């Protein structure tokens, strides 16, 4: 039943994607991209830099912080940290960019900061949820075998929490791919150049020439992270997660 539902969802999404691409082709988006390959490549590289750096920094902060607040000594901080991140997530991406611009000015660094801030919650929340979902019996067994706290963390807790952590990273990355289009508004570059140029000129073809690569990047990056997850997460834990 579950597999049948997944197939129906994939079929529906494929039809929506096909319709979107057909609309873009009819509007002349692919022709515009072929006529401006150098500019397109430059904007794609800028977009990837924005997404890559902001997501890397978010992972570097959110994962250790999520682990820290699940430790017994710092568990009191969990409510404060998670709710602070929740408040940050409720602020629209455009508002985050505007606030960051007010204090940091225009440019690439401001865009990276805004994207970093907006992508913290999915990673932090999933890290906390993943660490708390680890079966206490597994941890007790590790301690009973003489494992030190660091060994329990690296050999037992993190491997078992890794599916949830990866899910948060994938979610944050895909969100960042879409949100990075707004970076153009504060001089951060990216594929938002085509999108907002098309909007200002009332040219659907130019607008979709930016939207199509953004969609393609989101799908490609999500797929690549899925492949990476299969390499990193132990197979036994993957099978257990699929059965849930």
C-alpha positions in Angstrom: 0.0 0.0 0.0 2.8 2.4 0.9 4.7 1.6 -2.3 1.6 2.1 -4.3 1.0 5.5 -2.7 4.6 6.5 -3.4 4.2 5.5 -7.1 1.1 7.6 -7.4 2.8 10.6 -5.8 5.8 10.3 -8.1 3.6 10.0 -11.1 1.7 13.1 -10.1 4.9 15.1 -9.5 6.3 13.9 -12.8 3.2 15.1 -14.6 3.4 18.5 -12.9 7.1 18.8 -13.8 6.4 17.8 -17.4 3.6 20.5 -17.6 6.0 23.1 -16.1 8.7 22.2 -18.6 6.2 22.3 -21.5 5.1 25.8 -20.4 8.7 27.0 -20.2 9.4 25.6 -23.7 6.4 27.3 -25.2 7.4 30.6 -23.5 10.8 30.5 -25.2 12.8 29.9 -22.0 15.1 27.2 -23.5 15.8 29.4 -26.5 16.8 32.3 -24.3 19.1 30.1 -22.2 20.7 28.8 -25.4 21.3 32.3 -26.6 22.9 33.4 -23.3 25.0 30.3 -22.2 27.8 32.2 -20.6 25.5 34.4 -18.5 23.5 31.3 -17.5 26.6 29.4 -16.5 27.8 32.4 -14.5 24.5 32.7 -12.6 24.3 28.9 -12.0 27.8 29.0 -10.4 26.8 32.0 -8.3 23.6 30.2 -7.2 25.6 27.1 -6.2 28.1 29.1 -4.3 25.3 30.8 -2.3 23.5 27.5 -1.5 26.7 25.5 -0.9 28.3 28.0 1.6 25.2 28.8 3.5 24.1 25.2 3.8 27.6 24.1 4.9 27.7 26.8 7.6 24.2 25.8 8.7 25.2 22.2 9.1 28.4 23.2 10.9 26.4 25.1 13.5 23.1 23.2 13.7 24.3 19.6 14.0 26.8 20.2 16.8 24.2 22.5 18.6 21.5 19.9 18.2 23.8 17.3 19.7 24.9 19.6 22.5 21.3 20.4 23.7 20.5 16.7 23.9 23.3 16.0 26.3 22.1 15.7 30.0 24.1 18.7 31.1 22.6 21.1 28.5 19.1 19.6 28.1 17.6 22.7 29.8 18.8 24.7 26.8 16.9 22.6 24.3 13.6 24.5 24.6 15.3 27.9 24.3 17.5 26.9 21.3 14.7 25.1 19.3 12.1 27.8 19.9 14.6 30.5 18.9 15.2 28.6 15.7 11.4 28.3 15.3 10.9 32.0 15.5 13.6 32.5 12.9 11.9 30.0 10.6 8.5 31.9 10.8 10.1 35.0 9.4 9.6 35.0 5.5 12.8 34.7 3.5 12.3 38.2 2.0 12.0 39.7 5.4 15.2 37.9 6.6 17.0 39.4 3.6 15.7 42.8 4.4 16.7 42.6 8.0 20.2 41.4 7.1 20.5 44.1 4.5 19.6 46.7 7.1 22.6 45.8 9.4 25.1 44.2 7.0 24.5 46.2 3.8 24.2 44.8 0.3 26.2 42.0 -1.3 27.1 38.3 -1.3 28.0 38.0 2.3 24.6 39.4 3.4 22.8 36.9 1.2 24.9 34.0 2.6 24.1 35.1 6.2 20.3 35.4 5.5 20.2 31.9 3.8 22.3 30.4 6.6 19.9 31.8 9.3 16.8 30.7 7.4 18.1 27.1 7.0 19.2 26.5 10.6 15.8 25.2 11.9 15.3 22.1 9.7 18.7 20.8 10.4 18.6 21.7 14.1 15.1 20.3 14.7 15.9 17.0 12.8 19.2 16.6 14.7 17.4 16.9 18.0 14.6 14.6 17.0 17.1 12.1 15.6 19.2 12.0 18.8 16.2 11.8 21.0 14.7 8.9 18.9 17.7 6.6 19.6 16.6 3.6 21.7 17.8 4.1 25.3 18.5 0.3 25.5 21.1 0.7 22.7 22.9 3.4 24.7 22.7 1.4 27.9 24.1 -1.6 26.1 27.0 0.5 24.9 27.7 1.8 28.4 27.5 -1.7 29.7 30.2 -2.8 27.3 32.5 -0.2 28.7 32.2 2.4 26.0 33.0 6.0 26.9 30.5 8.8 26.3 32.3 9.9 23.1 32.3 6.3 21.8 28.6 6.0 22.5 28.0 9.2 20.6 30.0 8.3 17.5 29.4 4.6 17.3 25.8 4.3 18.5 23.8 7.6 18.7 25.0 9.4 15.6 24.6 6.3 13.2 21.1 5.7 14.5 20.2 9.4 14.3 21.7 9.9 10.9 18.6 9.3 8.8 16.7 12.1 10.6 19.8 14.4 10.4 20.2 13.8 6.6 16.5 14.4 6.1 16.9 17.8 7.8 20.0 18.6 5.7 18.1 17.7 2.5 15.1 19.8 3.4 17.3 22.8 4.3 19.3 22.5 1.1 16.2 22.4 -1.2 14.7 25.4 0.7 18.0 27.2 0.2 18.0 26.5 -3.6 14.7 28.3 -3.9 15.3 31.1 -1.4 18.7 31.9 -3.0 16.8 33.3 -6.0 15.9 36.2 -3.7 19.6 37.1 -3.2 19.6 39.0 -6.5 17.4 41.7 -4.7 20.3 42.6 -2.4 23.1 42.2 -4.9 24.0 38.6 -4.0 23.7 37.3 -7.6 22.3 33.9 -8.6 19.5 32.8 -10.9 17.2 35.4 -9.4 18.8 37.7 -12.0 16.8 36.0 -14.8 13.7 35.6 -12.7 13.3 39.2 -11.5 14.5 40.6 -14.9 11.7 38.7 -16.5 9.2 39.9 -14.0 10.2 43.6 -14.5 10.0 43.2 -18.3 6.8 41.2 -18.2 8.6 38.5 -20.1 7.6 35.0 -19.0 10.4 33.4 -21.1 13.2 35.2 -19.3 11.5 34.6 -15.9 11.2 30.9 -16.5 14.8 30.8 -17.9 15.8 31.4 -14.2 13.0 29.3 -12.7 13.8 26.1 -14.7 17.4 25.9 -13.7 16.4 26.5 -10.0 14.0 23.6 -10.2 16.6 21.4 -11.9 19.2 22.3 -9.3 16.8 21.5 -6.4 15.9 18.1 -7.9 19.6 17.3 -8.7 20.9 18.3 -5.3 18.2 16.4 -3.5 19.0 13.3 -5.5 22.8 13.7 -4.9 22.2 14.0 -1.2 20.0 10.9 -1.3 22.8 9.0 -2.9 25.3 10.3 -0.3 22.8 9.3 2.5 22.9 5.7 1.2 26.7 5.7 1.4 26.9 7.3 4.9 23.9 5.8 6.8 24.5 2.1 7.8 22.4 -0.3 5.7 20.8 -1.9 8.7 19.5 1.4 9.9 18.3 2.3 6.4 16.2 -1.0 6.3 14.8 -0.3 9.7 13.8 3.3 8.7 12.1 1.9 5.5 10.0 -0.4 7.6 8.7 2.3 9.9 
